[in-house]
């Protein structure tokens, strides 16, 4: 028993000496709990809406004002044709498109049941389900207001059932509202992240622990050649894994890829490259493989999952947390992946997110290269 206690004391002393490990193990969970406490909100507070109003009457405008007063809905813009409405939903500027047909107000006062078209972006299954409920409540509330107005005016020719306005709701990109279609593209992105960062983070540390780093230092290889030699194998492994999971998604789960395969692989290459840069940067700072693994998981992977929008809507997070999400590569790759797989959109709609991934990849690669070169010297 005394030997065991002595061994435990020795391990605690060794742990205390590792300042970085203390920060990761003790401080990182606290920070993550704080982030999760603010980020963990499945409510949808901001719903961007595009309006297409063929009727353009006071009743249709009052319906729009009723949505705005709900505070959950925000009018993105009003358009003149279906093409602009579809473009807003495709690009992610709006999650809802509402179309008021001609004679909307006339049908209402003639006692008919006027219908409005509602288009929802089904590529985000959780959010779409919540928005569906919000729209039903908003329509019911407006129906009550119209009914009360008719009663005050003694209008006899209204639909006695109380369902004065009926929304015809269509869900685009995921009409069956299958959660798997929304989640699986995100899981593909997570797998790339989980594979690339930990493996690369242990690349240099492994050489240090084995004592082979000195052999690398005296080799005729230049620094960039060593970096390339370390990263390229993991890049190949990442893209091979990406191919396997895409095949499983396509043929096992029957989720068709609507967009360009070439663009999908190009953006996967950019995302994997940025992850490898992060992993190499961790590797240059870490002293042991255990430390590299812990930093990869608790300081990189878990925060990325929290703040990427994969689990919790970014719109619900406080402004300061939303600012942090701009520095999460996974956030942009999720937008790209779902856009290509589910919506079939291309580089015209995704150029900004692709450009951000390029910048992340270059920044992490330059930082890790500079740090790695200082080690080689």
C-alpha positions in Angstrom: 0.0 0.0 0.0 2.9 2.4 0.8 4.4 1.7 -2.6 1.1 2.5 -4.3 0.8 5.8 -2.3 4.3 6.7 -3.2 3.6 6.1 -6.8 0.5 8.2 -6.7 2.4 11.0 -5.1 5.1 10.8 -7.7 2.4 11.0 -10.5 0.8 14.0 -8.8 4.1 15.8 -8.6 4.8 15.1 -12.2 1.3 16.3 -13.2 1.9 19.5 -11.2 5.1 20.2 -13.0 3.3 20.0 -16.4 1.7 23.5 -16.4 0.1 23.0 -19.8 -1.6 19.7 -18.7 -3.0 21.5 -15.6 -4.5 24.2 -17.9 -6.1 21.7 -20.2 -7.4 19.3 -17.6 -8.6 21.8 -15.0 -9.3 25.1 -16.8 -10.5 23.8 -20.1 -13.6 22.0 -18.7 -14.6 25.1 -16.9 -14.4 27.2 -20.1 -16.3 24.6 -22.0 -19.0 24.4 -19.4 -19.4 28.2 -19.7 -19.5 28.1 -23.5 -21.9 25.2 -23.4 -24.1 26.9 -20.9 -24.6 29.8 -23.3 -24.5 27.9 -26.5 -26.9 25.1 -25.4 -30.2 26.6 -26.6 -32.3 24.7 -29.1 -34.8 27.6 -29.4 -34.8 29.6 -32.7 -34.8 33.2 -31.8 -34.2 34.7 -35.2 -36.0 33.4 -38.3 -35.2 35.3 -41.5 -38.1 35.5 -43.9 -38.4 36.4 -47.6 -41.8 37.8 -48.7 -43.3 37.4 -52.1 -46.6 39.4 -52.1 -48.7 39.1 -55.3 -51.7 40.6 -53.5 -50.1 43.6 -52.0 -53.1 44.6 -49.8 -53.5 45.8 -46.3 -54.4 42.3 -45.1 -51.2 40.7 -46.5 -49.2 43.6 -45.1 -50.9 43.1 -41.7 -50.0 39.4 -41.7 -46.3 40.4 -42.3 -46.5 42.9 -39.5 -48.0 40.2 -37.2 -45.0 38.0 -38.0 -42.6 40.9 -37.1 -44.4 41.6 -33.8 -43.8 37.9 -32.9 -40.1 38.9 -32.5 -38.9 35.5 -33.7 -39.4 36.5 -37.3 -37.2 39.0 -39.2 -38.0 40.1 -42.7 -34.9 39.6 -44.8 -36.4 41.4 -47.9 -39.4 41.5 -50.2 -39.0 40.1 -53.7 -41.0 40.2 -56.9 -40.7 36.6 -58.3 -40.1 33.0 -57.2 -36.6 33.0 -58.5 -35.4 35.6 -56.0 -37.2 33.8 -53.2 -35.6 30.5 -54.1 -32.2 32.1 -54.3 -32.6 33.6 -50.7 -33.4 30.1 -49.3 -30.6 28.4 -51.3 -28.0 30.9 -50.1 -29.1 30.6 -46.5 -30.2 34.3 -46.3 -33.7 33.1 -45.3 -35.0 29.9 -43.8 -38.6 30.8 -44.7 -40.2 32.1 -47.9 -43.9 33.2 -47.7 -46.0 33.8 -50.9 -49.3 35.7 -50.8 -51.4 34.8 -53.9 -53.5 37.3 -55.9 -57.0 37.9 -54.5 -55.8 36.9 -51.0 -57.8 39.7 -49.3 -60.8 39.3 -51.7 -61.1 35.6 -51.0 -60.9 36.3 -47.2 -63.8 38.8 -47.3 -65.9 36.5 -49.7 -65.9 33.8 -47.0 -63.4 31.6 -48.8 -60.4 30.1 -47.1 -57.4 31.9 -48.6 -54.1 30.0 -48.7 -50.6 31.2 -48.5 -47.5 29.3 -49.7 -44.8 28.8 -47.1 -41.4 27.3 -48.2 -39.0 26.1 -45.5 -35.3 25.2 -45.8 -35.3 21.6 -44.8 -31.5 21.2 -44.8 -31.5 22.1 -41.1 -33.9 19.6 -39.7 -34.0 20.7 -36.1 -34.5 24.4 -36.9 -37.1 23.6 -39.6 -39.2 21.6 -37.1 -39.2 24.5 -34.6 -39.9 27.1 -37.3 -42.9 25.0 -38.4 -44.4 25.3 -35.0 -43.7 29.0 -34.8 -45.4 29.6 -38.1 -48.5 27.6 -37.0 -48.8 29.7 -33.9 -48.3 33.0 -35.7 -51.0 32.0 -38.3 -53.4 31.0 -35.5 -52.8 34.3 -33.7 -53.5 36.3 -36.9 -56.6 34.2 -37.6 -57.9 35.2 -34.1 -57.3 38.8 -34.8 -59.1 38.6 -38.2 -62.0 36.8 -36.6 -62.3 39.4 -33.9 -62.2 42.1 -36.5 -65.0 40.5 -38.5 -67.1 40.1 -35.4 -66.8 43.8 -34.5 -67.7 44.7 -38.1 -70.6 42.2 -38.1 -69.2 40.5 -41.3 -71.2 37.4 -41.8 -69.4 35.8 -44.8 -66.3 34.5 -43.1 -65.2 30.9 -42.7 -67.1 29.8 -39.6 -64.6 27.1 -38.8 -62.1 29.7 -37.6 -59.4 28.5 -40.0 -59.6 31.7 -42.0 -56.1 31.6 -43.4 -54.5 28.2 -44.2 -50.7 28.0 -44.9 -49.6 25.5 -47.5 -46.2 24.6 -46.2 -43.6 23.0 -48.4 -40.2 21.9 -47.2 -37.3 22.2 -49.6 -34.1 20.0 -49.7 -35.5 17.7 -47.1 -39.2 17.4 -47.7 -39.7 14.3 -45.5 -38.1 16.1 -42.6 -35.7 13.1 -42.1 -33.3 14.1 -39.3 -30.7 11.7 -40.7 -30.4 13.8 -43.9 -29.6 16.8 -41.8 -27.2 15.1 -39.4 -25.2 12.8 -41.6 -23.4 15.5 -43.7 -22.4 17.1 -40.4 -21.1 13.8 -39.0 -19.0 13.5 -42.2 -17.4 16.8 -41.3 -16.9 15.8 -37.7 -15.1 12.6 -38.8 -12.7 14.5 -40.9 -12.0 16.7 -37.8 -11.6 13.9 -35.4 -9.3 12.0 -37.7 -7.0 14.8 -38.8 -6.3 16.8 -35.6 -5.4 14.1 -33.1 -3.2 12.1 -35.5 -1.3 15.1 -36.7 -0.9 16.5 -33.1 1.0 13.4 -32.2 3.3 13.4 -35.2 6.2 15.5 -33.9 5.7 14.5 -30.3 6.1 10.9 -31.2 9.5 11.6 -32.7 10.5 13.5 -29.5 9.4 10.6 -27.2 11.2 8.0 -29.4 14.4 10.2 -29.5 14.3 10.1 -33.3 13.8 13.9 -33.7 17.6 14.3 -33.6 17.9 12.1 -36.7 15.4 14.3 -38.5 17.3 17.4 -37.5 20.6 16.1 -39.0 19.0 14.8 -42.1 19.5 16.6 -45.5 15.8 17.3 -45.7 14.7 21.0 -45.7 12.1 22.1 -43.1 9.3 22.4 -45.6 10.1 18.9 -46.9 9.8 17.5 -43.4 6.5 19.3 -42.8 5.2 18.0 -46.1 6.4 14.5 -45.3 4.5 14.6 -42.0 1.3 16.1 -43.4 0.8 14.5 -46.8 0.2 10.9 -45.4 -2.5 12.2 -43.0 -4.0 14.3 -45.8 -4.3 11.2 -48.0 -5.7 9.2 -45.0 -8.3 11.9 -44.4 -9.5 12.1 -48.0 -9.6 8.2 -48.2 -11.8 8.2 -45.1 -13.9 11.0 -46.6 -14.5 8.8 -49.7 -15.5 5.9 -47.5 -18.0 7.8 -45.4 -19.5 9.5 -48.6 -20.0 6.0 -50.1 -21.7 4.8 -46.9 -23.9 8.0 -46.8 -24.8 7.5 -50.5 -25.4 3.8 -50.8 -26.2 2.7 -47.2 -28.4 5.7 -46.1 -29.5 6.6 -49.6 -28.7 10.3 -49.3 -27.9 11.6 -52.8 -25.3 14.3 -53.4 -27.1 17.0 -55.3 -24.1 19.2 -56.1 -20.6 19.0 -57.6 -18.4 16.0 -56.4 -15.3 17.9 -57.5 -16.3 21.0 -55.4 -17.1 18.7 -52.5 -13.6 17.1 -52.6 -11.9 20.4 -53.1 -13.5 21.9 -50.0 -12.8 18.7 -48.1 -9.1 19.1 -49.0 -9.2 22.7 -47.7 -10.9 21.7 -44.5 -8.5 18.7 -43.9 -5.5 20.9 -44.6 -6.6 23.5 -42.0 -7.1 20.7 -39.5 -3.7 19.3 -40.2 -2.2 22.8 -39.6 -4.0 22.9 -36.3 -2.7 19.4 -35.4 0.9 20.3 -36.3 0.7 23.5 -34.3 -0.4 21.5 -31.2 2.3 19.0 -31.9 5.0 21.6 -31.8 3.9 22.9 -28.4 3.2 19.5 -26.7 5.8 17.5 -24.9 4.0 14.1 -24.8 1.6 12.2 -27.0 -0.9 12.2 -24.1 -0.7 15.9 -23.8 -1.2 16.4 -27.5 -4.2 14.1 -27.5 -5.9 15.9 -24.6 -5.2 19.3 -26.1 -6.6 18.1 -29.4 -9.8 16.8 -27.9 -10.6 19.4 -25.1 -9.1 22.5 -26.6 -10.0 22.0 -30.3 -12.5 19.3 -31.2 -15.1 19.8 -28.4 -15.2 23.6 -28.7 -15.5 23.3 -32.4 -18.5 21.0 -32.0 -20.2 23.3 -29.6 -19.6 26.5 -31.6 -19.9 25.3 -35.2 -23.7 25.2 -35.3 -23.7 21.4 -35.6 -25.6 20.9 -32.3 -26.9 24.3 -31.2 -28.1 27.2 -33.5 -25.5 29.9 -33.6 -28.2 32.6 -33.8 -29.3 31.7 -30.2 -25.9 32.3 -28.7 -24.9 35.6 -27.1 -23.1 38.1 -29.4 -19.7 37.5 -27.8 -20.0 33.8 -28.4 -21.2 34.4 -32.0 -18.0 36.3 -32.6 -16.0 33.3 -31.5 -17.8 31.1 -34.0 -16.3 33.1 -36.9 -12.9 31.5 -36.0 -14.3 27.9 -36.3 -13.4 26.2 -39.6 -16.0 23.5 -39.0 -18.7 26.1 -39.1 -17.9 27.0 -42.7 -17.4 23.5 -43.8 -20.8 22.4 -42.4 -22.4 25.2 -44.5 -20.5 24.0 -47.6 -21.2 20.3 -47.0 -24.9 20.7 -46.5 -25.2 23.2 -49.3 -23.6 20.8 -51.8 -25.1 17.6 -50.6 -28.6 18.7 -49.8 -29.2 21.9 -51.8 -27.0 21.3 -54.9 -25.6 24.8 -54.8 -22.2 25.7 -56.2 -19.3 28.1 -55.9 -21.4 31.1 -56.7 -23.2 30.7 -53.4 -20.4 29.3 -51.3 -17.4 31.4 -52.4 -17.2 33.3 -49.1 -17.1 30.1 -47.0 -14.5 28.5 -49.4 -12.4 31.7 -49.2 -12.5 31.5 -45.4 -11.3 27.9 -45.4 -8.4 28.9 -47.7 -7.4 31.6 -45.2 -7.7 29.3 -42.3 -5.6 26.7 -44.0 -2.8 29.2 -45.0 -2.8 30.8 -41.5 -2.5 27.5 -39.6 0.1 26.1 -42.0 2.2 29.3 -41.7 2.0 29.4 -37.9 2.8 25.7 -37.5 5.6 25.9 -40.1 7.2 28.8 -38.3 7.0 27.0 -34.9 8.3 23.8 -36.4 11.2 25.5 -38.0 12.2 27.0 -34.7 12.3 23.5 -33.3 14.5 22.3 -36.2 17.0 25.1 -35.6 
